[in-house]
Amino acid sequence: HNIRFSVIPIDGSKHIYINFLPQAYDPRFRMKTILVHYDRAPNSPGANDNSAAVFQVLAFLERLKTFRTAHNMRVFFTDGEEMGAMGGVSDQGAYGIAARFKKIGIMNDDVMAIDGCGRGDVLVISTTGRKSPGSEIFKKRFNNLYERTIDLAREVSPQKWVTAPVPYSDNAAFIASGIPAVAVTMLPREEATALMRNVQRDKSFENALLNHSVANTDLLPMTWRFMHTPFDTPESLTPESFDLMEKFLDTLARQKTVAL
C-alpha cells in the first residue's frame, strides 16, 4: 500500500510510526496523535481488541493520501498495550512513547487512543482521566481535549454518542506522564445505555470498572466481556462500526484547531 513507516523499539516493544511528508503539517494548527495498539491478549483472536481499529486506521491512512491540505496527524501503532492489564501502567508499551514525548516537551497534542471500535453503532468517549491527579494546567488541557472530542462525536454521530468510564487503554500511559489523552471506543446502543444506567445507579461501579474489579460481570457490556477471550472473533464485529469510524477519523483529519 506504499505506507511509509518507521519501527521504534522502546523497552522491548516495537511501535510503528507512520511517516507523512512535511506538507502534511501546518504549525498554525494543533497536532493530532492517534494511538492504536496492534498487540492482542494471549489465547484470544483479538478481532475487536484491537484488530478492528488497526484495519480502520490502515484504511484511514489510504484515504489520507488523497488529502490536499495539511492534516497534522501523528499515527502510532503501539505494541504492548495488553501488558498494562497484566502489570501496571508503566509496563504498558505506550508508556515509553509518552516518556519520549515528555522528554522532548510534547505535552499538549490532541492524543486519542482508538480501541475496541469494531462492534456497535454508538461512539463512546471515555471520561477516564477527568478525575486524575495533576496540575491545573493538565486538568485544563485534558478538559479542553475531552470537550472537543465530544464535539467531534456529536458532529459525526449526532444521535449515537455517549460519554462513559472506559477501562484504560493506551491513554493511561500518557495520563500517567502528565499528557492529556482521551480513549475512543464503540458499543451497541443497548449496551451503551445499560452501561450508563449502571454507572448512574451505583457510585462505586465506576471505580470497580476501572480497577477491573466488578464483582458481577453481568453488569459489564457484552462487548467488553468478549475481550481477552476466544469469543472476540471476526463474527462478533459489525459493519456499521467501520462506517462510523471512517467518518470519525476523516472528520478528525479535516479538523483545524488553532495552536495556542
For each residue, the residues with C-beta under 8 A, 3 or more apart:
1: 58 61 62
2:
3: 18 58 61 62
4: 18 19 20
5: 16 17 18 19
6: 16 17 19
7: 14 15 16 17
8: 14 15 16 17 97
9: 12 13 14 15
10: 13 15 93 96 97 100
11: 93 95 96
12: 9 80
13: 9 10 78 79 80 93 96
14: 7 8 9 79
15: 7 8 9 10 76 77 78 79 93 94 96 97
16: 5 6 7 8 38 76 77 79
17: 5 6 7 8 74 75 76
18: 3 4 5 61 74 75 76 77
19: 4 5 6
20: 4 24 25 64 71 73
21: 24
22: 25
23: 70
24: 20 21 64 67 70 71 72 73
25: 20 22 31 70 72
26: 29 69 70 72 256
27: 259
28: 258 259
29: 26 70 72 256 257 258 259
30: 72 108 109 110 257 258 259
31: 25 72 74 106 109 110 259
32: 71 72 73 74 109 110 112 252 253 255
33: 73 74 75 76 109 110 111 112
34: 57 73 74 75 76 112 114 249
35: 76 78 94 97 111 112 113 114 169 170 171 174 181
36: 50 53 54 57 75 76 77 78 113 114 115
37: 50 77 78 79 80 81 82 93 94 113 115 169 170
38: 16 50 51 54 77 78 79
39: 50 78 79 80 81 82 83 93
40: 44 45 46 49 50 51 82
41: 44 46 49 82 85 227 228
42:
43: 229 230
44: 40 41 49 227 228 229 230 232
45: 40 51 230 232 233 234
46: 40 41 49 50 51 232
47: 51 52 118 232 233 234 236 237
48: 51 52 116 117 118 119 223 226 227 232 236 237
49: 40 41 44 46 115 116 227 228 232
50: 36 37 38 39 40 46 53 54 81 115 116
51: 38 40 45 46 47 48 54 55 118
52: 47 48 55 56 116 117 118 119 237 241 242
53: 36 50 56 57 114 115 116 117 118 245
54: 36 38 50 51 57 58 77
55: 51 52 58 59 242
56: 52 53 59 60 114 117 118 242 245 246 249
57: 34 36 53 54 60 61 75 77 114 249
58: 1 3 54 55 61 62
59: 55 56 62 63 242 246
60: 56 57 63 64 246 249 250 253
61: 1 3 18 57 58 64 65 75
62: 1 3 58 59 65
63: 59 60 66 67 246 250
64: 20 24 60 61 67 71 73 253
65: 61 62
66: 63
67: 24 63 64 71 253
68:
69: 26
70: 23 24 25 26 29
71: 20 24 32 64 67 253 254
72: 24 25 26 29 30 31 32 256
73: 20 24 32 33 34 64 252 253
74: 17 18 31 32 33 34 109
75: 17 18 33 34 36 57 61
76: 15 16 17 18 33 34 35 36 94 97
77: 15 16 18 36 37 38 54 57
78: 13 15 35 36 37 38 39 81 93 94 97 170
79: 13 14 15 16 37 38 39 93
80: 12 13 37 39 83 84 91 92 93 94
81: 37 39 50 78 84 92 93 94 115 169 170
82: 37 39 40 41 85 86 228
83: 39 80 86 87 91 92 93
84: 80 81 87 88 89 91 92 93 95 168 172 173
85: 41 82 212 228
86: 82 83 91
87: 83 84 90 91 92
88: 84 91 92
89: 84 92 95 168 172 173 176
90: 87 95 176
91: 80 83 84 86 87 88 95
92: 80 81 83 84 87 88 89 95 170 172 173
93: 10 11 13 15 37 39 78 79 80 81 83 84 96 97 170 173
94: 15 35 37 76 78 80 81 97 98 113 170 172 173 174
95: 11 84 89 90 91 92 98 99 173 176 177
96: 10 11 13 15 93 99 100
97: 8 10 15 35 76 78 93 94 100 101 173
98: 94 95 101 102 173 174 176 177 179
99: 95 96 102 103 177
100: 10 96 97 103 104
101: 97 98 104 106 107 109 174 177 179
102: 98 99 105 106 107 177 178 179
103: 99 100
104: 100 101
105: 102
106: 31 101 102 109 179
107: 101 102 141 178 179
108: 30 141 179 180
109: 30 31 32 33 74 101 106 179
110: 30 31 32 33 145 148 257
111: 33 35 145 171 174 179 180 181 182
112: 32 33 34 35 149 171 181 182 183 184 252
113: 35 36 37 94 169 170 171 181 182 183 184
114: 34 35 36 53 56 57 117 184 245
115: 36 37 49 50 53 81 169 170 183 184 185
116: 48 49 50 52 53 119 169 185 186 223 224 227
117: 48 52 53 56 114 184 185 186 241 245
118: 47 48 51 52 53 56 186 237 238 241 242
119: 48 52 116 186 187 188 223 226 236 237 238 241
120: 186 187 188 189 191 192 223 238 240 241
121: 160 186 188 189 238 240 241 244
122: 157 160 161 162 186 187 188 189 192
123: 153 156 157 160 161 162 184 186 244 248
124: 161 162 163 164 166 184 185 186 187 192
125: 146 149 150 153 161 162 163 164 182 183 184
126: 129 163 164 165 166 169 171 182 183 184 185
127: 130 146 163 164 165 166
128: 165 166 167 168 171 183 210
129: 126 132 142 146 171 175 180 181 182
130: 127 142 143 146
131:
132: 129 138 142 175
133:
134: 138 139 142 175 178
135: 138 139 178
136: 139 140
137: 140 141
138: 132 134 135 141 142 178 180
139: 134 135 136 142 143
140: 136 137 143 144
141: 107 108 137 138 144 145 180
142: 129 130 132 134 138 139 145 146 175 180 182
143: 130 139 140 146 147
144: 140 141 147 148 180
145: 110 111 141 142 148 149 180 181 182
146: 125 127 129 130 142 143 149 150 180 182
147: 143 144 150 151
148: 110 144 145 151 152 257
149: 112 125 145 146 152 153 182 184
150: 125 146 147 153 154 161 163
151: 147 148 154 155
152: 148 149 155 156 248 251 252 255
153: 123 125 149 150 156 157 161 184 248
154: 150 151 157 158 161
155: 151 152 158 251
156: 123 152 153 244 247 248 251
157: 122 123 153 154 160 161 244 247 248
158: 154 155 161
159:
160: 121 122 123 157 189 244
161: 122 123 124 125 150 153 154 157 158
162: 122 123 124 125 192 196
163: 124 125 126 127 150
164: 124 125 126 127 192 195 196 199
165: 126 127 128 199 206 209 210
166: 124 126 127 128 169 183 185
167: 128 209 210 212 224
168: 84 89 128 171 172 183 210
169: 35 37 81 113 115 116 126 166 172 183 185
170: 35 37 78 81 92 93 94 113 115 173 174 181 183
171: 35 111 112 113 126 128 129 168 174 175 181 182 183
172: 84 89 92 94 168 169 175 176
173: 84 89 92 93 94 95 97 98 170 176 177
174: 35 94 98 101 111 170 171 177 179 180 181
175: 129 132 134 142 171 172 178 179 180 181
176: 89 90 95 98 172 173
177: 95 98 99 101 102 173 174
178: 102 107 134 135 138 175
179: 98 101 102 106 107 108 109 111 174 175
180: 108 111 129 138 141 142 144 145 146 174 175
181: 35 111 112 113 129 145 170 171 174 175
182: 111 112 113 125 126 129 142 145 146 149 171
183: 112 113 115 125 126 128 166 168 169 170 171
184: 112 113 114 115 117 123 124 125 126 149 153 248
185: 115 116 117 124 126 166 169
186: 116 117 118 119 120 121 122 123 124 241 244 245
187: 119 120 122 124 191 192 195 221 223
188: 119 120 121 122 191 192 221 222 223 238
189: 120 121 122 160 192 193
190: 193 194
191: 120 187 188 194 195 221 222 223
192: 120 122 124 162 164 187 188 189 195 196 221
193: 189 190 196 197
194: 190 191 197 198 219 221
195: 164 187 191 192 198 199 221
196: 162 164 192 193 199 200
197: 193 194 200 201
198: 194 195 201 202 205 219
199: 164 165 195 196 202 205 206 209
200: 196 197
201: 197 198 205
202: 198 199 205
203: 206
204: 207 208
205: 198 199 201 202 208 209 214 219
206: 165 199 203 209 210
207: 204 210 211
208: 204 205 211 213 214 215
209: 165 167 199 205 206 212 214 220
210: 128 165 167 168 206 207
211: 207 208
212: 85 167 209
213: 208
214: 205 208 209 217 219 220
215: 208
216: 219
217: 214 220 225
218:
219: 194 198 205 214 216
220: 209 214 217 224 225
221: 187 188 191 192 194 195 224 225
222: 188 191 225 226
223: 48 116 119 120 187 188 191 226 227 236
224: 116 167 220 221 227
225: 217 220 221 222 229 231
226: 48 119 222 223 229 231 232 236
227: 41 44 48 49 116 223 224 232
228: 41 44 49 82 85 232
229: 43 44 225 226 232
230: 43 44 45 233
231: 225 226 236
232: 44 45 46 47 48 49 226 227 228 229 236
233: 45 47 230 236
234: 45 47 237
235:
236: 47 48 119 223 226 231 232 233
237: 47 48 52 118 119 234 241 242
238: 118 119 120 121 188 241
239: 242 243
240: 120 121 243 244
241: 52 117 118 119 120 121 186 237 238 244 245
242: 52 55 56 59 118 237 239 245 246
243: 239 240 246 247
244: 121 123 156 157 160 186 240 241 247 248
245: 53 56 114 117 186 241 242 248 249
246: 56 59 60 63 242 243 249 250
247: 156 157 243 244 250 251
248: 123 152 153 156 157 184 244 245 251 252
249: 34 56 57 60 245 246 252 253
250: 60 63 246 247 253 254
251: 152 155 156 247 248 254 255
252: 32 73 112 152 248 249 255
253: 32 60 64 67 71 73 249 250
254: 71 250 251
255: 32 152 251 252
256: 26 29 72
257: 29 30 110 148
258: 28 29 30
259: 27 28 29 30 31
260:
